[in-house]
Amino acid sequence: MESAMEFASKPDWEAARERMEAWWNREIIDRAAIQVRSPRSGVSRADYDRITTPDEAAQDHDGLFAWFTDPDLVIPRQEQYIESTFCGGEAFPTMYPVSTSMVAILAAYLGAPYDLFPGGNTGWADPIVGDWAARPRFAFDPGNEWWLRSKRLLEAAAQRAAGRYAVGLPDLNGPAEILALLRGTEELALDLIDVEAEVIIEALEEINTAWLRYWQAGVGVIHQWAPGYVFWMGVWSDLPATDLQNDFSCLISPQMFEQFFLPSLEEQTHWVERTIYHLDGPDAIRHLDMLLSLPKLDGIQWVPGAGAAPMSHWIRLLRRIQAAGKLLMLFCEPWEVETLLTELEPEGLLLSTAAESEEEARELIRKAARWTRQRQWVVP
């Protein structure tokens, strides 16, 4: 299947796609890559926000379950959201039929009881590893009930996607976070001290292999009808691409990270051609040098974390990542865009933000082009 596609709602898609490919190659065409989303002209903010908020009928358990998993409810609602969204710059219409709120759904694919909670509008898995000696084997299961639900959602979206939107993969997360869900976060943290390393490493290797199989299966379903590689960060790639994660790393030392988790991350960078690591919160920074040392890791998505200073306050850290030759993918507020574009190298920089209106979004794109040119003028 051809990797390029057209979107009826985004006439400038080909230019945006070329900028995204330039970004992946640490190049720049005319400006830094920037995504700006907003309500379309004529769509009120209240109506726009209401589309993604479960109504009263979805506030009990069964209603919320259907709201997230019934294709007859999910696909029309997400299509309405896409039709109501202006995608400026390198933003593009994307559907995530397996909601990104269903975080780390790989744990469900591996047999953990998984449920959705009214109020939180998110998913959570219950641990299933009580005794390491009697734990289940972790492997790809094409008959798993949660995978079959996900597959139906992916198929329903991809069949309708041509010319309208891209289809994103489920949030598989990473082997460390998945094992923490399957075992229990506190229990796993203690196990790294008390349990033989080989026992934990074996489980991680099984999960990592399953992660790849489910990623391949998801891509295979989508690519029957829709091209491109899209994951929860909203990044387009013509070549195989995905995110890497390990939020559990915030609880452990660099030595434990290197011993238990770095090998699986490096393996993933060899399995999938393009990879962006989700670095979340100040406690994760202590592992950054090891991540930057991975030769095939393309980039870092830095998230300051709850309660931390906003993105524009982390310029030194962001320059450190760029100095190592890695891409930057950053979610930021509109008021931060100028600072980030003037303080960071435009090559390999991708900003993603939101505006209150289509007019504001278009103006921000115009300013981004000007700020990029100013940044290039002052570079020796």
C-alpha positions in Angstrom: 0.0 0.0 0.0 1.2 3.5 -0.8 2.4 5.3 2.3 1.1 8.7 1.1 -2.6 9.5 1.4 -5.0 12.4 1.1 -7.3 13.9 3.7 -10.3 15.8 2.4 -10.3 18.1 5.4 -6.6 18.9 5.1 -5.7 20.3 1.6 -2.1 21.0 2.7 -1.5 17.5 3.8 1.3 16.7 1.3 3.4 19.6 2.5 2.8 18.7 6.1 3.8 15.1 5.4 7.0 16.2 3.8 7.8 18.4 6.8 7.2 15.4 9.1 9.5 13.2 7.0 12.1 16.0 7.1 11.7 16.0 10.9 12.3 12.3 11.2 15.5 12.9 9.2 16.6 15.9 11.4 16.1 18.2 8.5 14.0 21.3 7.9 12.2 22.4 4.8 11.0 25.9 5.5 10.2 26.0 9.3 10.2 23.8 12.4 7.5 21.2 12.5 4.5 22.3 14.5 1.0 20.9 15.1 -1.8 23.1 16.1 -5.3 21.8 16.7 -8.5 23.8 17.5 -12.2 23.7 17.0 -13.2 24.4 13.4 -14.7 27.8 12.6 -18.4 27.7 13.5 -17.9 25.0 16.2 -18.2 26.4 19.7 -15.7 25.4 22.4 -18.6 24.0 24.5 -19.9 21.8 21.7 -16.3 20.7 20.8 -15.5 19.6 24.4 -18.9 17.9 24.8 -18.0 15.4 22.0 -15.3 13.7 24.0 -17.2 13.8 27.4 -19.3 10.7 28.2 -23.0 11.7 28.5 -25.2 10.7 31.4 -26.0 7.4 29.8 -22.3 6.4 29.9 -21.8 7.2 33.6 -22.6 3.8 34.9 -20.3 0.8 34.3 -22.2 -0.8 31.4 -22.7 2.6 29.7 -19.1 3.5 29.9 -18.0 0.1 28.7 -20.1 0.5 25.6 -18.9 4.1 25.2 -15.3 2.9 24.9 -15.8 -0.5 23.1 -18.9 -0.5 20.9 -17.8 0.4 17.4 -21.4 1.7 16.6 -20.8 4.3 19.4 -17.1 4.9 19.1 -16.6 5.4 15.4 -19.4 8.0 14.8 -18.4 9.9 17.9 -14.8 10.1 16.9 -15.7 11.0 13.3 -17.8 13.9 14.7 -14.7 15.0 16.7 -12.5 14.8 13.6 -14.9 16.8 11.5 -15.1 19.4 14.2 -11.3 19.8 14.5 -9.0 22.1 12.5 -5.6 20.5 12.0 -3.0 23.2 11.4 0.6 22.8 10.4 1.7 19.1 10.7 -1.4 18.1 12.6 -3.6 15.7 10.7 -7.0 14.1 11.2 -6.5 11.0 13.3 -8.8 8.5 14.9 -7.8 6.3 17.9 -10.6 3.8 17.9 -9.0 2.0 20.9 -9.1 5.1 23.1 -5.8 6.5 24.4 -7.6 6.6 27.8 -7.3 2.8 27.8 -3.7 3.1 28.8 -1.4 0.1 28.9 -4.0 -2.2 27.3 -1.3 -4.7 26.6 -1.8 -5.9 30.2 -5.3 -6.9 29.3 -4.1 -8.6 26.1 -1.8 -10.7 28.4 -4.6 -11.9 30.6 -5.0 -9.2 33.4 -8.5 -8.3 34.4 -9.1 -4.9 32.8 -11.9 -2.5 33.6 -13.2 1.0 32.9 -14.2 3.3 35.6 -16.9 6.0 35.6 -15.6 9.4 36.6 -12.0 8.6 35.7 -12.8 7.6 32.1 -9.8 5.4 32.0 -8.8 1.7 32.1 -6.9 -0.2 34.8 -5.5 -3.7 35.1 -5.5 -5.9 38.2 -2.4 -7.9 39.0 -2.2 -11.6 38.2 1.3 -12.5 39.3 1.2 -13.5 42.9 3.8 -16.3 43.0 6.7 -15.9 40.5 7.1 -19.7 40.4 3.5 -20.2 39.3 3.0 -17.1 37.1 1.3 -17.5 33.7 3.3 -17.3 30.5 3.0 -14.0 28.6 2.5 -14.4 24.9 0.5 -13.1 21.9 -3.0 -14.6 22.1 -5.1 -13.9 19.0 -8.2 -15.1 20.9 -7.8 -12.8 23.9 -11.2 -11.0 24.5 -9.6 -7.5 24.8 -7.6 -8.0 21.7 -10.7 -9.0 19.8 -12.5 -5.9 21.0 -9.6 -3.8 19.9 -9.3 -5.6 16.6 -13.0 -4.9 15.9 -12.6 -1.2 16.7 -9.4 -0.9 14.5 -11.2 -2.7 11.6 -14.3 -0.5 11.9 -12.2 2.7 11.8 -9.8 1.6 9.1 -12.5 0.5 6.7 -13.9 4.1 6.8 -10.6 6.0 6.9 -9.7 6.4 3.3 -9.6 10.1 2.4 -10.8 11.1 5.8 -8.4 10.3 8.6 -5.4 8.2 9.8 -5.9 5.4 12.3 -3.7 5.2 15.4 -2.6 2.1 17.3 -3.7 1.2 20.8 -1.5 2.4 23.7 0.6 -0.7 24.3 3.0 1.1 26.7 6.2 -0.8 27.5 7.3 -4.1 29.1 8.3 -2.5 32.4 5.0 -0.7 33.0 3.1 -3.8 31.8 4.9 -6.0 34.3 4.3 -3.5 37.0 0.5 -3.8 36.3 0.7 -7.6 36.1 2.6 -7.9 39.3 1.7 -4.7 41.2 3.9 -1.6 41.2 5.2 -1.7 44.8 5.6 -5.5 44.6 7.7 -5.3 41.5 9.9 -2.5 43.0 10.6 -4.8 46.0 11.1 -7.8 43.7 14.0 -6.1 41.9 15.8 -6.4 45.2 14.5 -9.6 46.6 13.9 -11.9 43.6 16.5 -13.5 41.4 17.2 -11.2 38.4 16.7 -14.0 35.9 13.2 -14.6 37.0 12.1 -11.0 36.3 14.2 -10.7 33.1 12.5 -13.8 31.7 9.1 -12.3 32.3 10.2 -9.0 30.7 11.5 -10.8 27.6 8.2 -12.6 27.2 6.3 -9.3 27.5 8.6 -7.6 25.1 8.0 -10.3 22.4 4.3 -10.1 23.0 4.5 -6.3 22.7 6.0 -6.7 19.2 3.5 -9.3 18.1 0.5 -7.1 19.2 2.1 -4.0 17.5 2.5 -6.0 14.3 -1.0 -7.3 14.5 -2.4 -3.8 15.0 -0.5 -2.5 12.1 -1.6 -5.4 10.0 -5.3 -4.7 10.7 -5.0 -1.0 9.9 -2.9 -1.4 6.8 -5.6 -3.5 5.1 -7.3 -0.1 4.5 -5.2 2.8 5.7 -1.5 3.6 5.3 1.0 5.3 7.6 2.2 4.6 11.1 0.5 6.6 13.9 0.7 6.2 17.7 -0.7 8.1 20.6 1.7 11.0 20.3 0.0 12.0 17.0 3.1 11.7 15.0 3.0 10.6 11.3 5.6 8.4 9.7 5.9 6.8 6.3 8.1 4.1 7.8 7.4 1.8 10.8 7.4 3.9 13.9 6.2 3.7 17.6 6.6 5.1 21.1 8.7 3.5 23.8 7.8 3.9 27.5 8.9 3.1 31.1 7.2 5.3 33.6 8.1 2.7 36.3 11.7 3.9 35.9 10.9 6.9 38.1 10.9 4.4 41.1 14.3 2.8 40.5 18.0 3.6 40.3 20.0 3.9 37.1 21.7 0.7 37.9 18.4 -1.2 38.1 17.2 0.5 34.9 20.3 -0.6 33.1 20.2 -4.1 34.3 16.5 -4.9 33.9 14.9 -2.5 31.4 17.5 -0.9 29.1 18.0 -4.2 27.1 14.3 -4.5 26.2 14.2 -0.8 25.1 17.2 -1.3 22.9 15.7 -4.4 21.4 12.6 -2.4 20.5 14.7 0.2 18.7 16.0 -2.6 16.5 12.6 -4.1 15.9 10.8 -0.9 14.8 12.6 1.4 12.4 11.7 4.7 14.1 11.2 5.1 17.9 10.4 8.0 20.3 10.9 7.5 24.0 8.3 9.0 26.4 10.3 10.5 29.2 7.9 11.5 31.9 8.7 13.6 34.9 11.8 14.9 36.8 12.4 11.5 38.4 13.0 9.9 35.0 15.8 12.3 34.0 18.4 10.3 35.9 18.1 7.6 33.1 18.4 10.1 30.2 22.1 9.6 29.5 21.5 5.8 29.0 18.6 6.5 26.7 20.7 9.0 24.7 23.3 6.4 24.3 21.0 4.1 22.4 22.2 4.5 18.8 18.9 3.6 17.1 16.6 5.6 19.4 15.4 8.5 17.2 14.1 10.9 19.8 12.7 11.9 23.1 9.3 13.2 24.1 9.8 15.1 27.3 6.8 15.5 29.6 7.5 17.7 32.7 4.9 15.9 34.8 2.2 17.0 37.1 3.1 20.0 39.2 6.4 20.6 37.4 7.4 23.8 35.6 6.0 24.1 32.0 7.8 23.0 28.9 9.5 26.4 28.3 11.3 26.2 31.6 13.3 23.1 30.6 15.5 24.6 27.8 18.8 23.2 29.3 17.4 19.7 29.3 16.0 20.1 25.8 19.3 21.4 24.5 21.0 18.4 26.1 18.8 16.1 24.1 19.3 17.9 20.9 23.1 18.0 21.5 23.0 14.2 21.6 21.6 14.2 18.1 18.0 13.1 19.1 14.7 14.4 17.9 12.4 16.4 20.2 8.7 15.9 20.3 7.0 18.4 22.8 3.5 19.1 23.8 3.3 22.7 24.9 1.0 25.7 25.5 0.6 28.2 22.7 2.3 31.0 24.7 5.4 28.8 24.9 5.9 28.3 21.2 7.9 31.4 20.5 10.3 30.6 23.4 10.8 27.0 22.2 11.3 28.0 18.6 13.8 30.7 19.4 15.8 28.8 22.0 16.0 25.4 20.3 17.4 24.2 17.0 14.5 24.0 14.4 15.9 20.8 12.9 14.5 17.8 14.6 12.0 19.9 16.7 8.3 19.1 16.7 5.9 21.1 18.8 2.3 20.1 19.4 -0.2 22.6 20.9 -3.9 23.6 20.8 -5.6 26.9 20.1 -9.0 28.3 21.1 -10.1 28.9 17.5 -9.1 28.1 13.9 -8.2 31.8 13.4 -5.8 31.6 16.4 -4.4 28.3 15.1 -3.6 29.8 11.6 -2.0 32.8 13.1 0.2 30.7 15.3 1.4 28.7 12.3 2.3 32.0 10.5 4.2 33.2 13.6 6.0 29.9 13.8 7.3 30.3 10.3 8.6 33.8 11.2 10.2 32.7 14.5 11.9 29.8 12.8 13.4 32.2 10.2 14.6 34.5 12.9 16.2 31.6 14.7 18.0 30.6 11.5 19.3 34.1 11.0 21.1 34.4 14.3 22.7 30.9 14.1 26.4 31.4 13.1 
